Amino acid sequence: MKILDWYILKRYLGTFFTMILLFIPIGIIVDLSEKIDNMLEHKVPVAAVISYYLDFTVYFANLLFPLFVFLSVIWFTSKLANKTEIIAFLSSGVSFWRFLRPYMIGAILICLGALAMGLFLAPKASQGFNEFKYTYLKKGKKVQETRNVYRQLNDSIFLYANDFKPLKKKATNFTLEYFNGNKLVTKISARTITSKDSIYELRDFVKRTVLENEDIIEKARKKDTVLPFNIDEFTPVTYVAETLNYMQLSKFIEKESKRGSSDINRYKVVAYKRWSIPVSAFILTVIGVAVSSMKRRGGMGINLAVGISLAFIFIFFDKVLGTMANQSDFPPLVAVWFPNVSFGILAIYLLYNAKR
């Protein structure tokens, strides 16, 4: 690697890590200022607060690192352009594509690190981050009441409940059905079902066993029994997908798809973003170089204004489409990758014009 490559690569990585070191403390201070009253009110242990902000650091960095990459590229490339260093590089016979190479190397290094973080480190940090909030600051609010819950436990067992109250571990209008192929074998229904340790209490219990020539019906006002599921499986906590590494998340999505989970799109969005976020950083690097490599009247301010505007448009599309996928039938794959594809096309166009 030649002097030019080392010079740009060191400036790229140095500016990127400086941005992180500057913005993360600001994020911690803002978050602490919002939560300090609740922390004091709930007498949160100091050790728990320290652990929370260690997780917050990883969570925050993983969430916003494409923006840090983008601003870093624009910042130091604009300084190079304003000092006419880029003109000097290109005038010495270096092609624009050769000038771009250290940026690509830096983007690849950062994206690989971000990919490893997103697949393995960020899920653990997300679990600690969310558990702290729901343990100390939002007690009892992990999940709300859920209506019309349907689950396929495996190929032969299905359950349904009209509504489920997670805090009380109670469901109403409960039905559990056992099938042998396409044939119903046993059906258990109850007006209410309540979990007490590993035992279930069923009110207005009815069990129907289907035989060849007749059905056997068993009824009871109250029935305590063991059933082949955990009542928490009616609906997992809303942030469960964020806390799983990629292999666990893939298995979880497969299981929830078979169960007919209503939140399956939310889980797929999380899974697809594990890959799309590192790619977005690469695309934003190209856009950053294309926008800021030309010396402009008005200096660095114009480049930063254009860059920040593009970054917020990217974030806007990312958030809006992600919300649409979470709350409707909008395809999660399209929602996650559309900003990358559209901004990838924009990056090619801007790069072509910058080269000219």
Secondary structure as a PSIPRED ss2 file (coil, helix, strand):
# PSIPRED VFORMAT (PSIPRED V4.0)

   1 M C   1.000  0.000  0.000
   2 K C   1.000  0.000  0.000
   3 I H   0.000  1.000  0.000
   4 L H   0.000  1.000  0.000
   5 D H   0.000  1.000  0.000
   6 W H   0.000  1.000  0.000
   7 Y H   0.000  1.000  0.000
   8 I H   0.000  1.000  0.000
   9 L H   0.000  1.000  0.000
  10 K H   0.000  1.000  0.000
  11 R H   0.000  1.000  0.000
  12 Y H   0.000  1.000  0.000
  13 L H   0.000  1.000  0.000
  14 G H   0.000  1.000  0.000
  15 T H   0.000  1.000  0.000
  16 F H   0.000  1.000  0.000
  17 F H   0.000  1.000  0.000
  18 T H   0.000  1.000  0.000
  19 M H   0.000  1.000  0.000
  20 I H   0.000  1.000  0.000
  21 L H   0.000  1.000  0.000
  22 L H   0.000  1.000  0.000
  23 F H   0.000  1.000  0.000
  24 I H   0.000  1.000  0.000
  25 P H   0.000  1.000  0.000
  26 I H   0.000  1.000  0.000
  27 G H   0.000  1.000  0.000
  28 I H   0.000  1.000  0.000
  29 I H   0.000  1.000  0.000
  30 V H   0.000  1.000  0.000
  31 D H   0.000  1.000  0.000
  32 L H   0.000  1.000  0.000
  33 S H   0.000  1.000  0.000
  34 E H   0.000  1.000  0.000
  35 K H   0.000  1.000  0.000
  36 I H   0.000  1.000  0.000
  37 D H   0.000  1.000  0.000
  38 N H   0.000  1.000  0.000
  39 M H   0.000  1.000  0.000
  40 L H   0.000  1.000  0.000
  41 E H   0.000  1.000  0.000
  42 H C   1.000  0.000  0.000
  43 K C   1.000  0.000  0.000
  44 V C   1.000  0.000  0.000
  45 P C   1.000  0.000  0.000
  46 V H   0.000  1.000  0.000
  47 A H   0.000  1.000  0.000
  48 A H   0.000  1.000  0.000
  49 V H   0.000  1.000  0.000
  50 I H   0.000  1.000  0.000
  51 S H   0.000  1.000  0.000
  52 Y H   0.000  1.000  0.000
  53 Y H   0.000  1.000  0.000
  54 L H   0.000  1.000  0.000
  55 D H   0.000  1.000  0.000
  56 F H   0.000  1.000  0.000
  57 T H   0.000  1.000  0.000
  58 V H   0.000  1.000  0.000
  59 Y H   0.000  1.000  0.000
  60 F H   0.000  1.000  0.000
  61 A H   0.000  1.000  0.000
  62 N H   0.000  1.000  0.000
  63 L H   0.000  1.000  0.000
  64 L H   0.000  1.000  0.000
  65 F H   0.000  1.000  0.000
  66 P H   0.000  1.000  0.000
  67 L H   0.000  1.000  0.000
  68 F H   0.000  1.000  0.000
  69 V H   0.000  1.000  0.000
  70 F H   0.000  1.000  0.000
  71 L H   0.000  1.000  0.000
  72 S H   0.000  1.000  0.000
  73 V H   0.000  1.000  0.000
  74 I H   0.000  1.000  0.000
  75 W H   0.000  1.000  0.000
  76 F H   0.000  1.000  0.000
  77 T H   0.000  1.000  0.000
  78 S H   0.000  1.000  0.000
  79 K H   0.000  1.000  0.000
  80 L H   0.000  1.000  0.000
  81 A H   0.000  1.000  0.000
  82 N H   0.000  1.000  0.000
  83 K C   1.000  0.000  0.000
  84 T C   1.000  0.000  0.000
  85 E H   0.000  1.000  0.000
  86 I H   0.000  1.000  0.000
  87 I H   0.000  1.000  0.000
  88 A H   0.000  1.000  0.000
  89 F H   0.000  1.000  0.000
  90 L H   0.000  1.000  0.000
  91 S H   0.000  1.000  0.000
  92 S C   1.000  0.000  0.000
  93 G C   1.000  0.000  0.000
  94 V C   1.000  0.000  0.000
  95 S C   1.000  0.000  0.000
  96 F H   0.000  1.000  0.000
  97 W H   0.000  1.000  0.000
  98 R H   0.000  1.000  0.000
  99 F H   0.000  1.000  0.000
 100 L H   0.000  1.000  0.000
 101 R H   0.000  1.000  0.000
 102 P H   0.000  1.000  0.000
 103 Y H   0.000  1.000  0.000
 104 M H   0.000  1.000  0.000
 105 I H   0.000  1.000  0.000
 106 G H   0.000  1.000  0.000
 107 A H   0.000  1.000  0.000
 108 I H   0.000  1.000  0.000
 109 L H   0.000  1.000  0.000
 110 I H   0.000  1.000  0.000
 111 C H   0.000  1.000  0.000
 112 L H   0.000  1.000  0.000
 113 G H   0.000  1.000  0.000
 114 A H   0.000  1.000  0.000
 115 L H   0.000  1.000  0.000
 116 A H   0.000  1.000  0.000
 117 M H   0.000  1.000  0.000
 118 G H   0.000  1.000  0.000
 119 L H   0.000  1.000  0.000
 120 F H   0.000  1.000  0.000
 121 L H   0.000  1.000  0.000
 122 A H   0.000  1.000  0.000
 123 P H   0.000  1.000  0.000
 124 K H   0.000  1.000  0.000
 125 A H   0.000  1.000  0.000
 126 S H   0.000  1.000  0.000
 127 Q H   0.000  1.000  0.000
 128 G H   0.000  1.000  0.000
 129 F H   0.000  1.000  0.000
 130 N H   0.000  1.000  0.000
 131 E H   0.000  1.000  0.000
 132 F H   0.000  1.000  0.000
 133 K H   0.000  1.000  0.000
 134 Y H   0.000  1.000  0.000
 135 T H   0.000  1.000  0.000
 136 Y H   0.000  1.000  0.000
 137 L H   0.000  1.000  0.000
 138 K C   1.000  0.000  0.000
 139 K C   1.000  0.000  0.000
 140 G C   1.000  0.000  0.000
 141 K C   1.000  0.000  0.000
 142 K C   1.000  0.000  0.000
 143 V C   1.000  0.000  0.000
 144 Q C   1.000  0.000  0.000
 145 E C   1.000  0.000  0.000
 146 T E   0.000  0.000  1.000
 147 R E   0.000  0.000  1.000
 148 N E   0.000  0.000  1.000
 149 V E   0.000  0.000  1.000
 150 Y E   0.000  0.000  1.000
 151 R E   0.000  0.000  1.000
 152 Q E   0.000  0.000  1.000
 153 L C   1.000  0.000  0.000
 154 N C   1.000  0.000  0.000
 155 D C   1.000  0.000  0.000
 156 S C   1.000  0.000  0.000
 157 I E   0.000  0.000  1.000
 158 F E   0.000  0.000  1.000
 159 L E   0.000  0.000  1.000
 160 Y E   0.000  0.000  1.000
 161 A E   0.000  0.000  1.000
 162 N E   0.000  0.000  1.000
 163 D E   0.000  0.000  1.000
 164 F E   0.000  0.000  1.000
 165 K E   0.000  0.000  1.000
 166 P C   1.000  0.000  0.000
 167 L C   1.000  0.000  0.000
 168 K C   1.000  0.000  0.000
 169 K C   1.000  0.000  0.000
 170 K E   0.000  0.000  1.000
 171 A E   0.000  0.000  1.000
 172 T E   0.000  0.000  1.000
 173 N E   0.000  0.000  1.000
 174 F E   0.000  0.000  1.000
 175 T E   0.000  0.000  1.000
 176 L E   0.000  0.000  1.000
 177 E E   0.000  0.000  1.000
 178 Y E   0.000  0.000  1.000
 179 F E   0.000  0.000  1.000
 180 N E   0.000  0.000  1.000
 181 G C   1.000  0.000  0.000
 182 N C   1.000  0.000  0.000
 183 K E   0.000  0.000  1.000
 184 L E   0.000  0.000  1.000
 185 V E   0.000  0.000  1.000
 186 T E   0.000  0.000  1.000
 187 K E   0.000  0.000  1.000
 188 I E   0.000  0.000  1.000
 189 S E   0.000  0.000  1.000
 190 A E   0.000  0.000  1.000
 191 R E   0.000  0.000  1.000
 192 T E   0.000  0.000  1.000
 193 I E   0.000  0.000  1.000
 194 T E   0.000  0.000  1.000
 195 S E   0.000  0.000  1.000
 196 K E   0.000  0.000  1.000
 197 D C   1.000  0.000  0.000
 198 S C   1.000  0.000  0.000
 199 I E   0.000  0.000  1.000
 200 Y E   0.000  0.000  1.000
 201 E E   0.000  0.000  1.000
 202 L E   0.000  0.000  1.000
 203 R E   0.000  0.000  1.000
 204 D E   0.000  0.000  1.000
 205 F E   0.000  0.000  1.000
 206 V E   0.000  0.000  1.000
 207 K E   0.000  0.000  1.000
 208 R E   0.000  0.000  1.000
 209 T E   0.000  0.000  1.000
 210 V E   0.000  0.000  1.000
 211 L C   1.000  0.000  0.000
 212 E C   1.000  0.000  0.000
 213 N C   1.000  0.000  0.000
 214 E C   1.000  0.000  0.000
 215 D E   0.000  0.000  1.000
 216 I E   0.000  0.000  1.000
 217 I E   0.000  0.000  1.000
 218 E E   0.000  0.000  1.000
 219 K E   0.000  0.000  1.000
 220 A E   0.000  0.000  1.000
 221 R E   0.000  0.000  1.000
 222 K E   0.000  0.000  1.000
 223 K E   0.000  0.000  1.000
 224 D E   0.000  0.000  1.000
 225 T E   0.000  0.000  1.000
 226 V C   1.000  0.000  0.000
 227 L C   1.000  0.000  0.000
 228 P C   1.000  0.000  0.000
 229 F C   1.000  0.000  0.000
 230 N C   1.000  0.000  0.000
 231 I H   0.000  1.000  0.000
 232 D H   0.000  1.000  0.000
 233 E H   0.000  1.000  0.000
 234 F H   0.000  1.000  0.000
 235 T C   1.000  0.000  0.000
 236 P C   1.000  0.000  0.000
 237 V C   1.000  0.000  0.000
 238 T C   1.000  0.000  0.000
 239 Y C   1.000  0.000  0.000
 240 V H   0.000  1.000  0.000
 241 A H   0.000  1.000  0.000
 242 E H   0.000  1.000  0.000
 243 T H   0.000  1.000  0.000
 244 L C   1.000  0.000  0.000
 245 N C   1.000  0.000  0.000
 246 Y H   0.000  1.000  0.000
 247 M H   0.000  1.000  0.000
 248 Q H   0.000  1.000  0.000
 249 L H   0.000  1.000  0.000
 250 S H   0.000  1.000  0.000
 251 K H   0.000  1.000  0.000
 252 F H   0.000  1.000  0.000
 253 I H   0.000  1.000  0.000
 254 E H   0.000  1.000  0.000
 255 K H   0.000  1.000  0.000
 256 E H   0.000  1.000  0.000
 257 S H   0.000  1.000  0.000
 258 K H   0.000  1.000  0.000
 259 R H   0.000  1.000  0.000
 260 G C   1.000  0.000  0.000
 261 S C   1.000  0.000  0.000
 262 S C   1.000  0.000  0.000
 263 D C   1.000  0.000  0.000
 264 I H   0.000  1.000  0.000
 265 N H   0.000  1.000  0.000
 266 R H   0.000  1.000  0.000
 267 Y H   0.000  1.000  0.000
 268 K H   0.000  1.000  0.000
 269 V H   0.000  1.000  0.000
 270 V H   0.000  1.000  0.000
 271 A H   0.000  1.000  0.000
 272 Y H   0.000  1.000  0.000
 273 K H   0.000  1.000  0.000
 274 R H   0.000  1.000  0.000
 275 W H   0.000  1.000  0.000
 276 S H   0.000  1.000  0.000
 277 I H   0.000  1.000  0.000
 278 P H   0.000  1.000  0.000
 279 V H   0.000  1.000  0.000
 280 S H   0.000  1.000  0.000
 281 A H   0.000  1.000  0.000
 282 F H   0.000  1.000  0.000
 283 I H   0.000  1.000  0.000
 284 L H   0.000  1.000  0.000
 285 T H   0.000  1.000  0.000
 286 V H   0.000  1.000  0.000
 287 I H   0.000  1.000  0.000
 288 G H   0.000  1.000  0.000
 289 V H   0.000  1.000  0.000
 290 A H   0.000  1.000  0.000
 291 V H   0.000  1.000  0.000
 292 S H   0.000  1.000  0.000
 293 S C   1.000  0.000  0.000
 294 M C   1.000  0.000  0.000
 295 K C   1.000  0.000  0.000
 296 R C   1.000  0.000  0.000
 297 R C   1.000  0.000  0.000
 298 G C   1.000  0.000  0.000
 299 G C   1.000  0.000  0.000
 300 M H   0.000  1.000  0.000
 301 G H   0.000  1.000  0.000
 302 I H   0.000  1.000  0.000
 303 N H   0.000  1.000  0.000
 304 L H   0.000  1.000  0.000
 305 A H   0.000  1.000  0.000
 306 V H   0.000  1.000  0.000
 307 G H   0.000  1.000  0.000
 308 I H   0.000  1.000  0.000
 309 S H   0.000  1.000  0.000
 310 L H   0.000  1.000  0.000
 311 A H   0.000  1.000  0.000
 312 F H   0.000  1.000  0.000
 313 I H   0.000  1.000  0.000
 314 F H   0.000  1.000  0.000
 315 I H   0.000  1.000  0.000
 316 F H   0.000  1.000  0.000
 317 F H   0.000  1.000  0.000
 318 D H   0.000  1.000  0.000
 319 K H   0.000  1.000  0.000
 320 V H   0.000  1.000  0.000
 321 L H   0.000  1.000  0.000
 322 G H   0.000  1.000  0.000
 323 T H   0.000  1.000  0.000
 324 M H   0.000  1.000  0.000
 325 A H   0.000  1.000  0.000
 326 N H   0.000  1.000  0.000
 327 Q H   0.000  1.000  0.000
 328 S C   1.000  0.000  0.000
 329 D C   1.000  0.000  0.000
 330 F C   1.000  0.000  0.000
 331 P C   1.000  0.000  0.000
 332 P H   0.000  1.000  0.000
 333 L H   0.000  1.000  0.000
 334 V H   0.000  1.000  0.000
 335 A H   0.000  1.000  0.000
 336 V H   0.000  1.000  0.000
 337 W H   0.000  1.000  0.000
 338 F H   0.000  1.000  0.000
 339 P H   0.000  1.000  0.000
 340 N H   0.000  1.000  0.000
 341 V H   0.000  1.000  0.000
 342 S H   0.000  1.000  0.000
 343 F H   0.000  1.000  0.000
 344 G H   0.000  1.000  0.000
 345 I H   0.000  1.000  0.000
 346 L H   0.000  1.000  0.000
 347 A H   0.000  1.000  0.000
 348 I H   0.000  1.000  0.000
 349 Y H   0.000  1.000  0.000
 350 L H   0.000  1.000  0.000
 351 L H   0.000  1.000  0.000
 352 Y H   0.000  1.000  0.000
 353 N H   0.000  1.000  0.000
 354 A H   0.000  1.000  0.000
 355 K H   0.000  1.000  0.000
 356 R C   1.000  0.000  0.000
